[in-house]
Amino acid sequence: MAASFMMPGKIISGRGALKAAGELLPAVGKKALIVTDPTMEKLGNLEKVTDILDQKKIAYAVFSGIYGEPDDGMIKEGLLCYQKENCDFLIGLGGGSPVDAMKAIAMLAVCGGNPIDYMGMNIDQPFPFMAAVPTTAGTGSEATQFTIITDRATQVKMLLKGPSLIPDLAVIDPQFTMTVPPKITAATGIDALTHAIEAYTSKKAQPLSDTFALSACRRIFDNLRTAWEQGDHEDARIQMSLAALEAGIAFNNSSVTLVHGMSRPIGALFHVPHGISNAMLLNICLQYAAEGARERFGAIAVACGFAGAEETRDTACEKLLSQVEMLLHDIEIPTLEEYGIDRDCFMESVPKMASDAMASGSPSNTRRNLDADALERLYRKLWQ
């Protein structure tokens, strides 16, 4: 069966990537809106970008109102800034939240309305030029046709989708990840691993997405512990940045599955960062999903060197699940209880979370039949 494959129009990666990207920007517009968060200002990362723009004599405005994962209120504020400042292209600087916010601002600048108006639609029309400069190695938003925006009124994390949301330029410069603290390194790294495993085991997997997914899995298992333990280890940071990009490209073309479907409601209702909620779910969800895709799970184990090609698919599959469990333990991923979530409140929310997860469509990509009742059981298992 024929399959389309999409990725950013241009990718610049490696040491000095930001400086190289600066050579391209004079041709894309007259004034940029830099979408970022207050932390990027404090760390000096914003200044690194504005210095490049100043050198190239490109005008810019800064919107740093992305506080945590973006919601529709933040997007509307960013849109007002874009319009008031007469900007004509955008730069997203930060983790997945500013990059996702940049995409949604670009969407509303062209399409109007509110983010919720586009939930369930395929967004495909010309947008202003978008350059994504990720500062964490995890979300892969710099490479995808997705953005996740929370609707304040309903507390639903909306998954918006369409080719227009793929950035025109992805700048993968490891200098930005060197200051990321261990907890965020862990959360974003597991987010990337989840993308890679789900992309490879999705019903929508295809040969090209498989190639990127397996490469991402290898890089993450080989380098995440080192990046977590030694934040200034440049090679580990480079490898993790590339892995996050590869995983983003992979799931952009094959979609995510059960973990992401169940993760978004936890994040929306209990304000758990996306990577952490993925990590909390990973063991239980992969154990469930593996029953319908043992050959695929086993293939990941072989590709990562955890199992030999001569081993049975069941043995290889169990070795992968064991390696995932050990990695989560080693980088100190918290449980729901350790994170401080109230058990009774969580249990009361289980039916809504299961319903919202199924409505997102992601669980249906899992290679095992499931329904809202199955998701409710999995949510409850998190407390066992």
N, C-alpha and C positions, 0 to 999 in steps of 0.2 A: 504494500500500500504506500502511495506517495505521501511524503510528509514535508511540511515547510520547516525552515530553520531560521531563527532570528537572533541577532545579537547587536550590540552597539555599532554605530556606523564606523567608529574608529576607537581603538584602544591604545593607550600609551602606558607602558608599565616599566617598572624598575627604577633604580636610583636616578634622580634627575628628571623624572616624568613630568612633574609640574612645570619646570622650566621649559621643557620641550613643548608642552601643551600651549604655553604662552605664545609660541610662534604662530599658532593657528587662530587665536582668538580675534585678532583685528579684522579678520574677514567675515566673522559670523554676526556681528552686530555693533551698535554704537554705544549701548549702555547696558551693563549687566545688573541683574538683581542677584546678590549673593544670599542664598537661603542657608542659615546656619543656626547654631545655638550658643548660649552664653559661654559654655565651656570652651568652645573653639576660640573665642576672643581671649579668655584668660590664659590659654595655653600658647597663644601666639600663632596658632594655625591660620587664623583669619588674616593676620598681617602678612603671612607668607604668600597668600593669594593676592591680596591687594597690592603688594609690592610688585608682583608680576604685571598686574593690570596698570599700575602707575608707569612702569617701564615701557609698556606698549601704548601708553596714552589712551587707555580705554576707560571711559567713565563708568561709575558703578554706584549702586546704593546697597545698603546692607539691611537685611531683615533677619534679626537674631531671636525672633520670638517663638522658636520651637523648643518648648519645655517638655522634655519627655516625648513619648510617642504621639504623633500629630493627630489632632482632631479637627473637625470642620471649622471650629472657631479660629484656630490658628491659621488655617488655610485662607479664610476670608480676610484676616488681617494682612497676611502676606500678599494677597491679591490687591488689596487697597494700596499697599506700598508699591507694588509693581506698576500699577496704573498711575498713581500720584507722581512717581519719579520718572514716568515715561521711559521705562526700560523696554528693551526689545529682545533680550535673551537672558538665560538664567544659569547660575552656577550653584549646585548643591554641594555644600561642604560639611562633612560630619559623618556620623554613623548613618544607619538606615533611615532614621527619622527625618533629618533635614533633606536627604535625597528623595525620600517618598513625598515630603512636603513640596519640594521643588516641582515634582511631576504634577501634583494636584493643582498647584498654583498655575502652572502652564496650561493645564486643562481648562480651568475656569476662565483664564484670560482669553481663551478662544471660544469656549462653548457656553460660558455663562452659567447661571443657576447655582446649585449647591452640590457638593460631592455626592450626596445620597441619590441625586437624580440620575447618576450614571452607574449605580450598582446593578450588576447583571447585564450591562451593555458591553459591546465590543467597540472600544474607542479608537477610531481610525480616521484621523484627518490631520492636516498640517498643524504643527505646534511651533512655537518659538524654539530656537536652538537651545538645547539643554546639555550642560557639561556636568558630569558627576565626579566629585573628588571624595571618595570614601576615606574615612580616617580610622575605621575599624575593619577587621577581616571577618566578615560574617554574613551580613544580610544579602549581599549580592545584588542589591537594588540598582547598582550602577549598570547592570546587565539585563534587567528584566522589563517586561511589559506590565508589571504589576505595581500597585501602590496600595498601602493599607492605611486607611483613615478612620478614626473612631467618630461615630455620630454621637454627639453629646446627649441628645434627647433620648436615644434608645440604648446608649452604651453598647452598641454593636460595632465591632471592628469590621468595616466594609472593605472587601477586596475589590478594587477597581482594576480593570484589565483592558488592554488593547495595544496594538503596535505603536501607536502614537506616544505611549508612555516610556518607550525605550530611549534612554539618553543617546544623543548624537555622538557624545564623546565621553569615554570613561578614562579617568586618570588614576592609575594605580601606582602611587608613590609611597614606598615603605617608610619614608621619614615621618609620615603622619601617624603610623601605628606604634612607633617606638615608645610613646608616653602613655599608652593605654594600660590601665591598672589590671592586675591579675583577674579580678572578678569579671570585668568586662571582656577581657581576653578569653576567659572560659566561656562566658555566655555567647559571645559572637562566634567563637570557634565551633561550639556545638550547634549553633544555628546553621553554620555552613555545612557541617557534617550531616545534619538532618536533611538539608536541601539535597545533598549528594546522594544519600541512601534512598530518600523518597523518590528522587528523580529516576534512579536506576530501577527501583522496584514498582514504579507507577505503571498502571495499565497503558498509559500514553507514551511510555519510553520508546525511543527510536535509536537507530545505530549511532547517529552523531551525538545525541544527548548522552548515550551510554559512555562514549569515549571521554567526554568532559567529566561525567559523574565519577567514573572509576579513578581518573587522575586526581580529582579533588579528594576522594576518600584516602588515597595513598598519601598525598601531601599532608592531610590533616592528622592522620594517625602517626605519621613520622615527625611532625613538627609542633603540634599543639602543646604537648607537655613542656617542650623546651621554651616556647614563647610565653607560656604561663609562668614558668619558673624563672626565666631570664628575659625580662622584658626588653633588654637592650641587645638581644641576640639578633643581629641584622638578618642573617640568612633565614632563621626561623620565621621572622616577621615577613620577609619577602615571600617565602613559600606559602605562608598562611594567607597573604594578600592574593596571591595567584589562585590558591585553592578556593577562596571565597568567590572570586570572579568565575572560575570554572564551574563551581556549584551553581552560581546564579545563572550562567548560560545553560547549564543542564536542566534545571527545573523550569526555566523560562520556556523550554521547548517540550517538556514532558509533564510538567505540573508536579505539585506536592500531593501528599496523601493524608493519612490518618493523623499523624502528629500535628501537622499545621492546622488541620481542621479543628482539633480539640484544643490547641494552644491559644488560638485567638480569643475565645470566650474567657479563658482564665485571665488573660491579660486585660481584657476589657472590664471585667467585673472586679478583679482583685489587684489591678495595677501592677502586675508582675511583668517585668521586661520580657520581650518576646523570646529572646534566646534562652532565658532561664525557664520560662514556662515550657518551651520545647524540651529542654534538658530534663525537667521534672517528669515529663511524659514518655521520654524516649525508650526506656527499658520496657515498660508495660506495653506500649503501642507496637514496638518492633516485635516483641514476642508474639503479639496477636497477629500482626500482619504477616509474619514469617510463615505461618501455617499455610498461607495461600501462595507463597512465593519462595519456597525453600531453595530452589535451584538458583534464583537470582541472588538471594542472600548469601548462598554458598559461593557464588561467583565473585562477590565482593571480597569474601574472606581469602579466596585464592589470589585475587589481584593485589591484595594488601600483604600477602605473604603469611597469613595466619593459618593457612591450610594448603596442602599439596593438591595438585590437579588429580591425583589418583584417589583422593578421599571421597567418600560418599557425600551427596549434597546435604544430607541431614547432619553429618559430622561437621562439615564446613560451615553450615548455617549456625550451628551451636557455638562454634568457635568465634564467629563474628559477633554474636550476641554477647558472649563472654568478654570479648575485647571492648565492646561498647560499655558494658557495665564497669569494667576496670578503669576505663578512661574517665567516666563520670565520677567515680570514686576518687581518682588521683587528683583531679582538678577541683574537688570539693564543691560539687553541685549540691545545693540544699534541697531538702524535701519541702513540701508545702508547710508542714508544721514548723520546720526550722526557719522558714522564711517569715513566719508570723501570721499565717492565714488561720482564721478561726474555723475549726472543723465543722461546727454546726451550721455556720453561714455558708460554708462551701457545699455541704450536703443539701441544704435547702435550694441551692442554685443549680444543682446537677441537672434537673429536667430542662431548664432554660439553656444551659450550656450545651447539652446534647442536641437540643433542637437547633440552636444557632450554628453548631458545628456542622450538622447535616445540611443546613440551608446554604452554607458556604460552598458546597459542592466538592471540596477537597477530599473528604473521606471516600467518596464514590470512586476515586481513582485507585484505591487500595485493591490489591489482587486477592481479596477475600470478601465475601458477602458480609455486610453489616447494616445495622439500622440504629435508630436512636436508642433503643433498649440496650444494644451492645455497647454503645458509647457511654451510657449511664453506668453500666457495670465497670467499665474501664476507669471512669472518673472515680468511682468509689474505691477501686483497688489502690488508688494512690495513698490511701490512709491505712492500708493493711500492713 
